[in-house]
Amino acid sequence: MDDGFYMRRCVELARKAIGFTSPNPMVGCVIVKDGEIVGEGFHPKAGQPHAEVFALREAGNLAENATAYVSLEPCNHHGRTPPCTEALIRAKVKQVVVGMVDPNPIVASKGVERLKESGIDVVVGVEELLCQKLNEAYIHRMRTGNPFVVLRYSLTMNGRISSHLGKAAHEPGGYYSKLLQEYDGILVSGDCLSRTTSAETGANQPLQIIIANNMNSLHLPITTIESASRVVIISDKEIEVKPSSEKVETMVIKPLKLKTILDHCRYLGLCSIVVDLREEHGAITEVLGGCLEEGLVQKAVVEVCPVWDESREEYLPSVGVETRILKDLRSYVTNGSVLIEGYVS
């Protein structure tokens, strides 16, 4: 097996913790000796031991003179957990293969340098693009300080924006359910409240952020309150919210634009946000103006449903005046709908 094989296994392990590690990255580690995997591990949750620790525990004495594969550079600082570099050094591994350097300024090649200083051979950049995609939200936040934002919407075959999702999108394994499992928060309109929770088993539910501008009152469905981990209602003025709940908080932000909302999300410690666009005219549309020019949206997820609907007149609203080319496009069919994903250049 080559280095790429074991690094892909690291990524596979890391993905077991989708939705649980934020604000930390997802990381997987594999210990290999004489061509055999003798230890595996992944970082399960922020505050818990890192992937290297679990893999070394499983390997035990077999870690000596073995090769450690890790999808992200091992940390070299004391945070909520001890530095992983020291664990690898104490285990006497002979080589460490790293998927990508950690963009966190606290780490930023210091882990690689510490391992090399101790006499361990270090290889960097194996399956680097795969490792970067695994933690694209974490990387973006480290480089910009802002949450990673994906704009999601559904279209009919004749180009009308749809307030409904495609078949089984909400159900376990559906694209929408898995998307919400992965992201820290979801931004929705108070004009078009609908089910916005993940159906994946054991999913950590995203923070629900409801935009309620130009509204005097808002009635939340009981299901929204019960299913959400927490609900934040943002408006441009004081608003009455019923029913009251300890899980619901309100906030007034002026001016009410995507940038000011994301500034608050950053304060809350959110690394990734889904902006769920369901209507042509509404609260979400109003806050999106200029979002592309300001570089606030990093990714688009578009669902094209197998429906021709002449009863609706809503088309996709303008979110900026510039023409942008999306890169790294990917499309696939899911439950009869076509899902298109791309990154805003």
Secondary structure, DSSP 8 states (H G I E B T S, - for coil): --HHHHHHHHHHHHGGGTTTSTTS---EEEEEETTEEEEEEE--STTS--HHHHHHHHHGGGGTT-EEEESS----S-SSS--HHHHHHHTT-SEEEESS---STTTTTHHHHHHHHTT-EEEE-TTHHHHHHHTHHHHHHHHHSS-EEEEEEEE-TTSBEESS--TTSSSTT-HHHHHHHH-SEEEEETTS-------STT----EEEEE-TT-SEEE--HHHHHHSS-EEEEESS--EEES--TTEEEEE-SS--HHHHHHHHHHTT--EEEEEE--SSSHHHHHHTTTTTTT---EEEEEE-S---SS---B-----SS---EEEEEEEEETTEEEEEEEE-
